[in-house]
Amino acid sequence: MNRLSSISVHPEIQDGAPVFSGTRIRIETFYDFLRIGVSVNEFLDEFPSITRDQALEVYDLVSQHYTPDDIAALAGNAGPASNLAPGRLAAA
């Protein structure tokens, strides 16, 4: 199981939607930008609190065809028996 340090999920942040760790910026926002043709560099210009490493880690999920809903489901499956820190999720 790989730990995704770039994504966090917390019920009190953005209603539990997956966000870039350390921010309130939803992963779905990144997907939306990519969908309309915005490059990763342009996205980073718009959201300077997100690091290039964070964006590239999530971009890798995009290339593997993960959707924001898939990430939310993964987060829901990371229960207390998980070896992940609270608020983190892992890709299977």
N, CA, C and O atoms as CSV, one atom per row, in Angstrom:
chain,resi,resn,atom,element,x,y,z
A,1,MET,N,N,0.846,-1.180,0.000
A,1,MET,CA,C,0.000,0.000,0.000
A,1,MET,C,C,0.893,1.244,0.000
A,1,MET,O,O,1.804,1.347,0.821
A,2,ASN,N,N,0.649,2.162,-0.885
A,2,ASN,CA,C,1.432,3.392,-0.951
A,2,ASN,C,C,0.749,4.498,-0.175
A,2,ASN,O,O,-0.465,4.684,-0.267
A,3,ARG,N,N,1.529,5.216,0.577
A,3,ARG,CA,C,0.983,6.351,1.312
A,3,ARG,C,C,0.978,7.570,0.385
A,3,ARG,O,O,1.987,7.888,-0.245
A,4,LEU,N,N,-0.152,8.235,0.312
A,4,LEU,CA,C,-0.269,9.445,-0.498
A,4,LEU,C,C,-0.163,10.641,0.428
A,4,LEU,O,O,-1.139,11.024,1.072
A,5,SER,N,N,0.995,11.217,0.492
A,5,SER,CA,C,1.207,12.329,1.408
A,5,SER,C,C,0.594,13.628,0.899
A,5,SER,O,O,0.466,14.592,1.653
A,6,SER,N,N,0.223,13.656,-0.351
A,6,SER,CA,C,-0.293,14.891,-0.943
A,6,SER,C,C,-1.784,15.100,-0.735
A,6,SER,O,O,-2.306,16.179,-1.013
A,7,ILE,N,N,-2.474,14.072,-0.247
A,7,ILE,CA,C,-3.925,14.141,-0.119
A,7,ILE,C,C,-4.320,13.899,1.332
A,7,ILE,O,O,-3.816,12.987,1.988
A,8,SER,N,N,-5.218,14.722,1.807
A,8,SER,CA,C,-5.773,14.472,3.133
A,8,SER,C,C,-7.284,14.599,3.078
A,8,SER,O,O,-7.846,15.292,2.230
A,9,VAL,N,N,-7.918,13.911,4.005
A,9,VAL,CA,C,-9.377,13.920,4.110
A,9,VAL,C,C,-9.706,14.082,5.582
A,9,VAL,O,O,-9.249,13.317,6.430
A,10,HIS,N,N,-10.501,15.085,5.862
A,10,HIS,CA,C,-10.923,15.334,7.236
A,10,HIS,C,C,-12.352,15.852,7.179
A,10,HIS,O,O,-12.660,16.723,6.365
A,11,PRO,N,N,-13.228,15.329,8.033
A,11,PRO,CA,C,-14.636,15.730,7.940
A,11,PRO,C,C,-14.891,17.221,8.146
A,11,PRO,O,O,-15.916,17.741,7.707
A,12,GLU,N,N,-13.974,17.903,8.803
A,12,GLU,CA,C,-14.177,19.331,9.055
A,12,GLU,C,C,-13.525,20.232,8.001
A,12,GLU,O,O,-13.632,21.456,8.076
A,13,ILE,N,N,-12.861,19.634,7.038
A,13,ILE,CA,C,-12.233,20.416,5.963
A,13,ILE,C,C,-12.946,20.088,4.661
A,13,ILE,O,O,-12.948,18.941,4.212
A,14,GLN,N,N,-13.548,21.101,4.063
A,14,GLN,CA,C,-14.268,20.963,2.788
A,14,GLN,C,C,-15.266,19.803,2.836
A,14,GLN,O,O,-15.392,19.038,1.880
A,15,ASP,N,N,-15.960,19.687,3.948
A,15,ASP,CA,C,-16.997,18.656,4.117
A,15,ASP,C,C,-16.481,17.241,3.872
A,15,ASP,O,O,-17.231,16.379,3.413
A,16,GLY,N,N,-15.212,16.997,4.173
A,16,GLY,CA,C,-14.653,15.659,4.024
A,16,GLY,C,C,-14.188,15.310,2.628
A,16,GLY,O,O,-13.797,14.169,2.380
A,17,ALA,N,N,-14.219,16.262,1.708
A,17,ALA,CA,C,-13.732,16.008,0.354
A,17,ALA,C,C,-12.209,15.902,0.378
A,17,ALA,O,O,-11.561,16.578,1.178
A,18,PRO,N,N,-11.625,15.066,-0.481
A,18,PRO,CA,C,-10.162,14.994,-0.548
A,18,PRO,C,C,-9.587,16.346,-0.958
A,18,PRO,O,O,-10.062,16.974,-1.904
A,19,VAL,N,N,-8.554,16.789,-0.231
A,19,VAL,CA,C,-7.889,18.058,-0.509
A,19,VAL,C,C,-6.384,17.839,-0.566
A,19,VAL,O,O,-5.874,16.818,-0.105
A,20,PHE,N,N,-5.685,18.807,-1.135
A,20,PHE,CA,C,-4.232,18.783,-1.071
A,20,PHE,C,C,-3.834,19.006,0.383
A,20,PHE,O,O,-4.310,19.946,1.021
A,21,SER,N,N,-2.974,18.159,0.904
A,21,SER,CA,C,-2.555,18.253,2.304
A,21,SER,C,C,-2.046,19.647,2.630
A,21,SER,O,O,-1.304,20.259,1.861
A,22,GLY,N,N,-2.467,20.131,3.794
A,22,GLY,CA,C,-2.041,21.444,4.250
A,22,GLY,C,C,-2.795,22.596,3.624
A,22,GLY,O,O,-2.471,23.760,3.859
A,23,THR,N,N,-3.810,22.272,2.819
A,23,THR,CA,C,-4.608,23.307,2.160
A,23,THR,C,C,-6.084,22.966,2.296
A,23,THR,O,O,-6.447,21.930,2.854
A,24,ARG,N,N,-6.923,23.844,1.782
A,24,ARG,CA,C,-8.355,23.580,1.682
A,24,ARG,C,C,-8.753,23.439,0.206
A,24,ARG,O,O,-9.930,23.542,-0.140
A,25,ILE,N,N,-7.771,23.205,-0.644
A,25,ILE,CA,C,-8.007,23.114,-2.086
A,25,ILE,C,C,-8.352,21.676,-2.447
A,25,ILE,O,O,-7.555,20.756,-2.257
A,26,ARG,N,N,-9.559,21.508,-2.971
A,26,ARG,CA,C,-10.060,20.175,-3.297
A,26,ARG,C,C,-9.291,19.557,-4.458
A,26,ARG,O,O,-8.875,20.245,-5.390
A,27,ILE,N,N,-9.116,18.251,-4.377
A,27,ILE,CA,C,-8.518,17.502,-5.479
A,27,ILE,C,C,-9.398,17.644,-6.719
A,27,ILE,O,O,-8.894,17.687,-7.842
A,28,GLU,N,N,-10.692,17.715,-6.515
A,28,GLU,CA,C,-11.627,17.881,-7.626
A,28,GLU,C,C,-11.338,19.162,-8.414
A,28,GLU,O,O,-11.529,19.197,-9.630
A,29,THR,N,N,-10.887,20.200,-7.738
A,29,THR,CA,C,-10.533,21.447,-8.424
A,29,THR,C,C,-9.397,21.200,-9.409
A,29,THR,O,O,-9.423,21.711,-10.529
A,30,PHE,N,N,-8.405,20.423,-8.999
A,30,PHE,CA,C,-7.284,20.078,-9.875
A,30,PHE,C,C,-7.797,19.317,-11.097
A,30,PHE,O,O,-7.414,19.624,-12.226
A,31,TYR,N,N,-8.659,18.329,-10.874
A,31,TYR,CA,C,-9.253,17.575,-11.982
A,31,TYR,C,C,-9.993,18.509,-12.927
A,31,TYR,O,O,-9.860,18.394,-14.146
A,32,ASP,N,N,-10.765,19.424,-12.380
A,32,ASP,CA,C,-11.524,20.357,-13.220
A,32,ASP,C,C,-10.599,21.199,-14.087
A,32,ASP,O,O,-10.863,21.399,-15.273
A,33,PHE,N,N,-9.519,21.689,-13.498
A,33,PHE,CA,C,-8.558,22.485,-14.266
A,33,PHE,C,C,-7.947,21.661,-15.390
A,33,PHE,O,O,-7.839,22.136,-16.520
A,34,LEU,N,N,-7.546,20.423,-15.087
A,34,LEU,CA,C,-6.968,19.572,-16.125
A,34,LEU,C,C,-7.969,19.277,-17.226
A,34,LEU,O,O,-7.619,19.246,-18.405
A,35,ARG,N,N,-9.212,19.061,-16.835
A,35,ARG,CA,C,-10.270,18.725,-17.793
A,35,ARG,C,C,-10.490,19.851,-18.817
A,35,ARG,O,O,-10.829,19.585,-19.970
A,36,ILE,N,N,-10.299,21.094,-18.397
A,36,ILE,CA,C,-10.510,22.200,-19.335
A,36,ILE,C,C,-9.222,22.610,-20.054
A,36,ILE,O,O,-9.198,23.601,-20.783
A,37,GLY,N,N,-8.149,21.833,-19.838
A,37,GLY,CA,C,-6.925,22.060,-20.589
A,37,GLY,C,C,-5.873,22.909,-19.907
A,37,GLY,O,O,-4.903,23.313,-20.548
A,38,VAL,N,N,-6.037,23.189,-18.629
A,38,VAL,CA,C,-5.037,23.958,-17.889
A,38,VAL,C,C,-3.866,23.035,-17.566
A,38,VAL,O,O,-4.077,21.902,-17.132
A,39,SER,N,N,-2.654,23.496,-17.767
A,39,SER,CA,C,-1.480,22.684,-17.468
A,39,SER,C,C,-1.216,22.663,-15.961
A,39,SER,O,O,-1.736,23.489,-15.211
A,40,VAL,N,N,-0.401,21.709,-15.544
A,40,VAL,CA,C,-0.018,21.628,-14.135
A,40,VAL,C,C,0.678,22.922,-13.718
A,40,VAL,O,O,0.420,23.439,-12.630
A,41,ASN,N,N,1.551,23.445,-14.565
A,41,ASN,CA,C,2.251,24.697,-14.241
A,41,ASN,C,C,1.276,25.856,-14.050
A,41,ASN,O,O,1.432,26.655,-13.126
A,42,GLU,N,N,0.278,25.949,-14.916
A,42,GLU,CA,C,-0.722,27.008,-14.779
A,42,GLU,C,C,-1.533,26.827,-13.498
A,42,GLU,O,O,-1.851,27.802,-12.817
A,43,PHE,N,N,-1.864,25.587,-13.173
A,43,PHE,CA,C,-2.586,25.312,-11.938
A,43,PHE,C,C,-1.755,25.763,-10.744
A,43,PHE,O,O,-2.273,26.399,-9.826
A,44,LEU,N,N,-0.480,25.437,-10.755
A,44,LEU,CA,C,0.402,25.827,-9.650
A,44,LEU,C,C,0.536,27.344,-9.545
A,44,LEU,O,O,0.681,27.879,-8.446
A,45,ASP,N,N,0.490,28.033,-10.669
A,45,ASP,CA,C,0.511,29.500,-10.641
A,45,ASP,C,C,-0.731,30.046,-9.939
A,45,ASP,O,O,-0.655,31.047,-9.227
A,46,GLU,N,N,-1.871,29.392,-10.140
A,46,GLU,CA,C,-3.127,29.822,-9.525
A,46,GLU,C,C,-3.203,29.469,-8.040
A,46,GLU,O,O,-3.857,30.166,-7.263
A,47,PHE,N,N,-2.529,28.384,-7.650
A,47,PHE,CA,C,-2.589,27.887,-6.273
A,47,PHE,C,C,-1.173,27.683,-5.735
A,47,PHE,O,O,-0.708,26.547,-5.638
A,48,PRO,N,N,-0.489,28.763,-5.387
A,48,PRO,CA,C,0.917,28.665,-4.966
A,48,PRO,C,C,1.136,27.906,-3.655
A,48,PRO,O,O,2.275,27.565,-3.335
A,49,SER,N,N,0.082,27.633,-2.894
A,49,SER,CA,C,0.253,26.871,-1.658
A,49,SER,C,C,0.416,25.373,-1.925
A,49,SER,O,O,0.768,24.619,-1.018
A,50,ILE,N,N,0.166,24.946,-3.141
A,50,ILE,CA,C,0.349,23.547,-3.522
A,50,ILE,C,C,1.740,23.394,-4.115
A,50,ILE,O,O,2.150,24.175,-4.974
A,51,THR,N,N,2.462,22.384,-3.651
A,51,THR,CA,C,3.813,22.164,-4.169
A,51,THR,C,C,3.755,21.377,-5.474
A,51,THR,O,O,2.764,20.715,-5.779
A,52,ARG,N,N,4.824,21.466,-6.222
A,52,ARG,CA,C,4.922,20.709,-7.473
A,52,ARG,C,C,4.833,19.208,-7.178
A,52,ARG,O,O,4.177,18.473,-7.915
A,53,ASP,N,N,5.487,18.751,-6.107
A,53,ASP,CA,C,5.432,17.332,-5.757
A,53,ASP,C,C,4.001,16.883,-5.467
A,53,ASP,O,O,3.595,15.798,-5.884
A,54,GLN,N,N,3.236,17.712,-4.756
A,54,GLN,CA,C,1.839,17.375,-4.493
A,54,GLN,C,C,1.057,17.253,-5.799
A,54,GLN,O,O,0.329,16.283,-6.005
A,55,ALA,N,N,1.210,18.231,-6.666
A,55,ALA,CA,C,0.477,18.230,-7.933
A,55,ALA,C,C,0.856,17.018,-8.782
A,55,ALA,O,O,-0.009,16.395,-9.398
A,56,LEU,N,N,2.135,16.688,-8.814
A,56,LEU,CA,C,2.569,15.562,-9.636
A,56,LEU,C,C,2.102,14.230,-9.063
A,56,LEU,O,O,1.797,13.306,-9.818
A,57,GLU,N,N,2.042,14.121,-7.741
A,57,GLU,CA,C,1.530,12.896,-7.144
A,57,GLU,C,C,0.057,12.691,-7.520
A,57,GLU,O,O,-0.352,11.579,-7.854
A,58,VAL,N,N,-0.726,13.752,-7.467
A,58,VAL,CA,C,-2.135,13.651,-7.833
A,58,VAL,C,C,-2.267,13.468,-9.349
A,58,VAL,O,O,-3.137,12.728,-9.808
A,59,TYR,N,N,-1.422,14.129,-10.118
A,59,TYR,CA,C,-1.447,13.951,-11.574
A,59,TYR,C,C,-1.220,12.481,-11.932
A,59,TYR,O,O,-1.816,11.970,-12.880
A,60,ASP,N,N,-0.356,11.806,-11.169
A,60,ASP,CA,C,-0.123,10.382,-11.394
A,60,ASP,C,C,-1.415,9.593,-11.202
A,60,ASP,O,O,-1.684,8.651,-11.948
A,61,LEU,N,N,-2.211,9.973,-10.211
A,61,LEU,CA,C,-3.513,9.317,-10.020
A,61,LEU,C,C,-4.430,9.576,-11.208
A,61,LEU,O,O,-5.164,8.687,-11.639
A,62,VAL,N,N,-4.387,10.791,-11.734
A,62,VAL,CA,C,-5.197,11.129,-12.914
A,62,VAL,C,C,-4.798,10.210,-14.066
A,62,VAL,O,O,-5.658,9.672,-14.764
A,63,SER,N,N,-3.494,10.034,-14.263
A,63,SER,CA,C,-3.028,9.200,-15.364
A,63,SER,C,C,-3.413,7.733,-15.178
A,63,SER,O,O,-3.477,6.975,-16.146
A,64,GLN,N,N,-3.672,7.335,-13.923
A,64,GLN,CA,C,-4.128,5.970,-13.633
A,64,GLN,C,C,-5.662,5.886,-13.643
A,64,GLN,O,O,-6.237,4.855,-13.291
A,65,HIS,N,N,-6.305,6.968,-14.045
A,65,HIS,CA,C,-7.760,7.047,-14.194
A,65,HIS,C,C,-8.524,7.022,-12.869
A,65,HIS,O,O,-9.690,6.628,-12.833
A,66,TYR,N,N,-7.873,7.439,-11.784
A,66,TYR,CA,C,-8.598,7.643,-10.533
A,66,TYR,C,C,-9.440,8.904,-10.683
A,66,TYR,O,O,-8.997,9.883,-11.283
A,67,THR,N,N,-10.627,8.883,-10.151
A,67,THR,CA,C,-11.487,10.064,-10.141
A,67,THR,C,C,-11.536,10.605,-8.716
A,67,THR,O,O,-11.144,9.910,-7.779
A,68,PRO,N,N,-12.012,11.835,-8.540
A,68,PRO,CA,C,-12.185,12.334,-7.164
A,68,PRO,C,C,-13.075,11.417,-6.337
A,68,PRO,O,O,-12.849,11.253,-5.138
A,69,ASP,N,N,-14.085,10.817,-6.965
A,69,ASP,CA,C,-14.947,9.867,-6.253
A,69,ASP,C,C,-14.178,8.617,-5.834
A,69,ASP,O,O,-14.400,8.086,-4.747
A,70,ASP,N,N,-13.270,8.145,-6.700
A,70,ASP,CA,C,-12.444,6.988,-6.344
A,70,ASP,C,C,-11.588,7.307,-5.122
A,70,ASP,O,O,-11.461,6.488,-4.212
A,71,ILE,N,N,-11.010,8.488,-5.109
A,71,ILE,CA,C,-10.166,8.889,-3.984
A,71,ILE,C,C,-10.998,8.984,-2.709
A,71,ILE,O,O,-10.556,8.553,-1.645
A,72,ALA,N,N,-12.187,9.540,-2.812
A,72,ALA,CA,C,-13.069,9.631,-1.642
A,72,ALA,C,C,-13.421,8.227,-1.144
A,72,ALA,O,O,-13.461,7.990,0.063
A,73,ALA,N,N,-13.674,7.301,-2.064
A,73,ALA,CA,C,-13.984,5.924,-1.668
A,73,ALA,C,C,-12.784,5.272,-1.000
A,73,ALA,O,O,-12.940,4.582,0.007
A,74,LEU,N,N,-11.598,5.477,-1.539
A,74,LEU,CA,C,-10.394,4.943,-0.903
A,74,LEU,C,C,-10.250,5.490,0.513
A,74,LEU,O,O,-9.880,4.763,1.435
A,75,ALA,N,N,-10.537,6.742,0.670
A,75,ALA,CA,C,-10.439,7.364,1.993
A,75,ALA,C,C,-11.443,6.731,2.944
A,75,ALA,O,O,-11.146,6.532,4.122
A,76,GLY,N,N,-12.619,6.418,2.441
A,76,GLY,CA,C,-13.641,5.789,3.276
A,76,GLY,C,C,-13.273,4.378,3.672
A,76,GLY,O,O,-13.723,3.893,4.710
A,77,ASN,N,N,-12.451,3.699,2.858
A,77,ASN,CA,C,-12.041,2.324,3.153
A,77,ASN,C,C,-10.824,2.256,4.054
A,77,ASN,O,O,-10.470,1.176,4.527
A,78,ALA,N,N,-10.180,3.374,4.299
A,78,ALA,CA,C,-9.005,3.389,5.174
A,78,ALA,C,C,-9.489,3.512,6.611
A,78,ALA,O,O,-9.484,4.598,7.191
A,79,GLY,N,N,-9.899,2.403,7.167
A,79,GLY,CA,C,-10.478,2.391,8.507
A,79,GLY,C,C,-9.428,2.414,9.595
A,79,GLY,O,O,-8.246,2.603,9.309
A,80,PRO,N,N,-9.841,2.224,10.849
A,80,PRO,CA,C,-8.937,2.297,11.978
A,80,PRO,C,C,-7.847,1.242,11.952
A,80,PRO,O,O,-6.802,1.436,12.572
A,81,ALA,N,N,-8.057,0.126,11.252
A,81,ALA,CA,C,-7.030,-0.908,11.182
A,81,ALA,C,C,-5.935,-0.547,10.189
A,81,ALA,O,O,-4.935,-1.258,10.078
A,82,SER,N,N,-6.113,0.524,9.486
A,82,SER,CA,C,-5.148,0.962,8.486
A,82,SER,C,C,-3.859,1.414,9.147
A,82,SER,O,O,-3.854,1.864,10.293
A,83,ASN,N,N,-2.755,1.287,8.399
A,83,ASN,CA,C,-1.472,1.753,8.920
A,83,ASN,C,C,-1.208,3.206,8.534
A,83,ASN,O,O,-0.071,3.672,8.612
A,84,LEU,N,N,-2.230,3.908,8.127
A,84,LEU,CA,C,-2.093,5.285,7.708
A,84,LEU,C,C,-2.369,6.229,8.872
A,84,LEU,O,O,-3.134,5.912,9.783
A,85,ALA,N,N,-1.738,7.380,8.823
A,85,ALA,CA,C,-2.015,8.408,9.815
A,85,ALA,C,C,-3.420,8.939,9.575
A,85,ALA,O,O,-3.907,8.902,8.445
A,86,PRO,N,N,-4.082,9.434,10.623
A,86,PRO,CA,C,-5.417,9.999,10.423
A,86,PRO,C,C,-5.396,11.083,9.360
A,86,PRO,O,O,-4.488,11.913,9.319
A,87,GLY,N,N,-6.413,11.067,8.496
A,87,GLY,CA,C,-6.517,12.084,7.469
A,87,GLY,C,C,-5.743,11.775,6.204
A,87,GLY,O,O,-5.725,12.594,5.285
A,88,ARG,N,N,-5.105,10.622,6.130
A,88,ARG,CA,C,-4.363,10.239,4.925
A,88,ARG,C,C,-5.071,9.063,4.277
A,88,ARG,O,O,-5.851,8.365,4.925
A,89,LEU,N,N,-4.797,8.845,2.993
A,89,LEU,CA,C,-5.369,7.704,2.327
A,89,LEU,C,C,-4.314,7.019,1.500
A,89,LEU,O,O,-3.239,7.569,1.261
A,90,ALA,N,N,-4.619,5.828,1.068
A,90,ALA,CA,C,-3.662,5.047,0.307
A,90,ALA,C,C,-4.320,4.496,-0.945
A,90,ALA,O,O,-5.524,4.244,-0.972
A,91,ALA,N,N,-3.525,4.317,-1.963
A,91,ALA,CA,C,-4.001,3.693,-3.201
A,91,ALA,C,C,-3.741,2.207,-3.101
A,91,ALA,O,O,-2.684,1.778,-2.639
A,92,ALA,N,N,-4.693,1.444,-3.528
A,92,ALA,CA,C,-4.534,-0.015,-3.484
A,92,ALA,C,C,-3.680,-0.475,-4.640
A,92,ALA,O,O,-3.427,-1.671,-4.782
